[in-house]
């Protein structure tokens, strides 16, 4: 399978495209995650025709509308940016992106808490012009900012979602069918349980009644609810519940000391004394040894490349 294709703010890859001629290289994104994904760099300000270096821009509220304006000379760049965006977003839509990583704080590419200058002062509730256009056009594509990805839990959640999106693109590359969607759902059962057990049941019922609606509607409804669910953080409590469910598949196979060791590791993870990777590695060992059919394709046990070490934190 090809690597997931991820959009990214160009400056995060070390390219000197910022207004001051500099960059914001993120070593994890370029050197580590970059081994397992392919990037599509995007710098809205340069690509819409602004130079390097250039006068900095900011968001301003004028007559109830957010504008992109140069800081010192007050030149309105909104139309130029929007004209470029119209074509660029169409290009990105044809690429089957699995995610996008935006530059925090940017008036063009920041997702949240961007400064908005008004006649009454400064708000901190804006969204970059390009980032806002992207998320409106592609509401299903996972997005995140570079700064938030320094948090181990948010990083794991985002990267997990981009690999989910890669599998979804593979699913819809073939003709839609109830059977294929059912297989996708079964393979992601424990992943869903780790994020939102309630949605797992809801989607199971949706598929059970799937013949009552068109495949297009069924796939669309399923994806909406599935992606909403996995945006929720998989907490130690929910992960422990999943680990115990998976352990149940081996109740007739494991010797008493093996059961005790596995249960002890699960309990230590739940208590915060060891990372999730420890009980998951032991479960994967038993999957390889005893080969229970239902677990061999469970995404939860191998949701992303182990080399990224996303489950190694406590």
C-alpha positions in Angstrom: 0.0 0.0 0.0 1.2 3.5 -0.8 2.1 5.9 2.0 -0.7 8.2 3.2 -0.6 11.6 1.4 -0.5 14.5 3.8 -0.8 18.2 3.1 1.5 20.3 5.2 2.5 24.0 5.6 5.7 24.3 3.6 7.7 26.1 6.3 7.4 23.1 8.6 9.6 21.1 6.2 12.4 23.7 6.5 11.7 25.7 3.4 12.5 29.4 3.6 9.1 30.7 2.7 8.0 32.7 5.7 7.5 36.5 5.5 10.9 37.1 7.0 12.6 34.6 4.7 12.9 32.0 7.4 11.3 28.7 8.1 9.8 26.7 11.0 11.3 23.3 10.5 9.7 20.6 12.6 12.2 17.7 12.9 9.6 15.1 14.0 7.4 15.9 11.0 10.1 16.0 8.4 12.6 13.3 9.6 10.4 10.8 11.5 6.8 11.0 10.4 8.1 11.9 6.9 9.5 8.4 6.6 5.9 6.9 6.7 3.9 9.5 4.8 4.3 11.5 1.6 3.9 15.3 1.9 2.2 17.8 -0.3 3.7 21.2 0.8 1.5 24.2 0.6 2.4 27.8 1.4 -0.7 30.0 0.7 1.1 33.3 0.8 3.9 32.4 -1.5 1.7 30.4 -3.9 -0.9 33.2 -4.2 1.9 35.5 -5.4 3.4 37.2 -2.4 7.2 37.4 -2.3 10.0 36.2 0.0 10.6 38.2 2.1 7.4 40.1 2.3 5.4 42.4 4.5 3.6 40.4 7.2 -0.2 40.0 6.9 -2.9 39.8 9.6 -6.6 39.2 9.9 -8.8 42.2 10.2 -12.5 42.4 10.7 -14.1 45.0 8.4 -17.9 45.4 8.2 -18.4 42.0 9.8 -16.1 40.2 7.4 -12.6 38.9 8.0 -10.0 40.2 5.6 -6.3 39.4 5.1 -4.4 42.7 5.2 -0.8 43.7 5.2 0.3 44.9 8.6 2.0 48.2 7.8 0.6 49.4 4.4 -3.0 48.1 5.0 -3.3 46.4 1.5 -6.2 44.0 1.3 -4.9 40.6 0.0 -8.2 38.7 0.5 -9.4 38.5 -3.1 -5.9 37.5 -4.3 -5.8 34.7 -1.7 -9.3 33.5 -2.4 -8.8 33.4 -6.2 -5.7 31.3 -5.7 -7.5 29.1 -3.2 -10.3 28.2 -5.5 -7.9 26.4 -7.9 -5.6 25.0 -5.3 -8.3 23.4 -3.2 -9.7 21.7 -6.3 -6.2 20.3 -7.0 -5.9 19.0 -3.4 -9.4 17.5 -3.7 -8.2 15.2 -6.5 -5.2 14.0 -4.5 -7.1 11.8 -1.9 -5.3 13.5 1.1 -5.4 11.6 4.4 -4.7 14.6 6.5 -3.3 18.2 6.7 -0.8 19.7 9.2 -1.1 23.5 9.5 1.2 26.1 10.9 -0.1 27.4 14.2 -0.5 31.1 14.5 -0.5 31.9 10.8 -3.2 34.3 9.4 -3.3 32.1 6.3 -2.7 28.6 7.7 -3.5 28.6 11.4 -6.5 26.5 12.5 -7.4 28.1 15.8 -6.9 31.1 18.1 -5.6 33.4 15.3 -5.4 37.1 16.1 -8.2 39.1 14.6 -7.8 42.9 14.7 -10.9 44.9 15.1 -11.8 48.6 15.7 -12.2 47.6 19.4 -9.0 45.7 19.9 -7.8 42.2 19.2 -9.6 38.9 19.4 -8.0 35.5 19.5 -10.7 33.4 17.9 -9.8 33.5 14.2 -9.0 30.9 11.6 -6.5 31.4 8.8 -8.0 32.1 5.5 -6.6 29.0 3.7 -7.1 26.7 6.7 -10.7 27.8 7.0 -11.4 27.2 3.3 -9.7 23.8 3.5 -11.7 22.5 6.4 -15.0 23.8 4.9 -14.3 22.0 1.6 -12.9 18.8 3.2 -14.7 18.3 6.5 -13.7 14.6 6.7 -9.9 15.0 6.3 -8.1 15.0 9.6 -6.4 18.3 10.4 -4.0 19.4 13.1 -1.5 22.2 13.9 2.2 21.7 14.4 2.2 22.9 18.0 -0.5 20.6 19.2 1.4 17.6 17.7 4.1 18.1 20.4 1.5 16.6 22.8 2.0 12.8 22.8 -1.7 12.0 23.1 -2.9 14.5 20.4 0.0 13.3 18.1 -1.1 9.6 18.5 -4.7 10.5 17.8 -4.0 12.5 14.7 -1.6 10.0 13.2 -4.0 7.2 13.9 -6.7 9.1 12.0 -4.6 9.7 9.0 -4.0 5.9 8.6 -7.7 5.3 9.1 -8.3 7.7 6.3 -5.8 5.9 4.1 -7.8 2.6 4.7 -11.0 4.5 3.9 -9.7 5.7 0.6 -8.7 2.1 -0.2 -12.3 1.0 0.7 -14.0 3.5 -1.6 -11.6 2.9 -4.5 -13.7 -0.1 -5.3 -17.5 -0.4 -5.8 -19.5 0.4 -2.7 -21.1 -2.6 -1.1 -22.6 -3.5 2.2 -20.3 -6.5 2.6 -17.1 -4.4 2.1 -18.3 -1.8 4.6 -19.1 -4.5 7.0 -15.6 -5.9 6.7 -14.2 -2.4 7.3 -16.3 -2.0 10.4 -15.3 -5.4 11.8 -11.6 -4.7 11.3 -12.0 -1.4 13.2 -14.2 -2.7 16.0 -11.7 -2.4 18.8 -10.3 0.8 17.5 -13.8 2.3 17.7 -14.3 0.8 21.1 -11.2 2.5 22.4 -12.5 5.9 21.3 -16.3 5.7 21.6 -18.1 2.5 22.6 -21.5 4.1 22.1 -20.7 4.9 18.4 -19.5 1.3 17.9 -23.0 0.1 18.7 -24.6 2.8 16.7 -22.6 2.0 13.6 -23.2 -1.7 14.1 -27.0 -1.0 14.0 -26.5 1.2 11.0 -24.9 -1.5 9.0 -27.4 -4.1 10.1 -30.1 -1.9 8.6 -27.9 -1.0 5.6 -30.2 -2.4 2.9 -32.8 0.2 3.7 -30.8 3.0 2.1 -28.5 3.6 -0.8 -24.9 2.7 -0.5 -23.9 6.3 -1.1 -26.0 7.5 1.8 -24.9 4.6 4.0 -21.2 5.2 3.4 -21.6 8.9 4.0 -23.5 8.5 7.3 -21.0 5.8 8.4 -18.0 8.0 7.7 -19.5 11.1 9.5 -20.1 9.1 12.7 -16.9 7.1 12.5 -14.6 10.1 12.2 -16.5 12.0 14.9 -15.9 9.0 17.2 -12.2 8.5 16.6 -11.5 12.2 17.2 -12.3 11.4 20.8 -9.2 10.6 22.9 -8.7 6.9 23.7 -8.3 7.1 27.4 -6.5 4.5 29.6 -9.9 3.4 30.9 -11.3 2.8 27.4 -8.1 1.2 26.3 -8.1 -1.1 29.3 -11.7 -2.2 28.4 -10.5 -3.1 24.9 -7.4 -5.0 26.2 -9.7 -7.0 28.5 -12.0 -7.8 25.6 -9.1 -9.0 23.5 -7.7 -11.0 26.3 -11.0 -12.9 26.4 -10.1 -14.6 23.1 -7.3 -16.5 24.8 -9.0 -17.7 27.9 -8.8 -21.3 26.7 -5.3 -21.0 25.3 -3.2 -19.3 28.0 -1.7 -21.1 31.0 -2.5 -19.7 34.4 0.9 -17.9 34.7 0.5 -16.4 31.1 -3.0 -15.1 32.1 -1.6 -13.6 35.3 1.2 -11.9 33.4 -1.1 -10.4 30.8 -3.6 -9.2 33.4 -0.8 -7.7 35.4 0.5 -5.8 32.4 -3.0 -4.5 31.6 -3.5 -3.4 35.2 -0.1 -1.6 35.3 -1.0 0.2 32.1 -4.3 1.3 33.6 -2.6 2.5 36.7 -0.2 4.6 34.6 2.9 2.6 35.4 3.7 1.4 31.9 2.9 2.4 28.3 0.1 0.9 26.2 2.7 -0.7 23.9 3.6 -3.3 26.6 0.2 -5.1 26.9 -0.4 -4.6 23.1 2.9 -6.3 22.3 2.0 -9.3 24.5 -1.4 -9.6 22.9 0.2 -9.4 19.4 2.4 -12.3 20.5 -0.5 -14.4 21.4 -2.3 -13.5 18.1 0.7 -14.7 16.2 0.9 -17.9 18.3 -2.8 -18.9 18.5 -4.0 -17.2 15.3 -7.6 -16.3 16.3 -9.2 -15.3 13.0 -11.2 -12.3 14.3 -8.1 -10.7 15.9 -5.7 -11.1 13.0 -7.1 -8.1 11.1 -8.0 -5.9 14.1 -6.6 -2.5 13.3 -6.4 -1.6 17.0 -3.5 -4.0 17.5 -1.4 -2.3 14.7 -3.0 1.0 13.9 0.2 2.8 12.6 3.9 2.0 12.2 5.4 0.8 15.4 8.6 2.7 14.6 6.7 6.0 15.3 6.5 4.8 19.0 3.2 6.5 19.5 2.1 4.1 22.2 5.4 4.3 24.1 4.4 7.1 26.4 2.9 6.9 29.9 
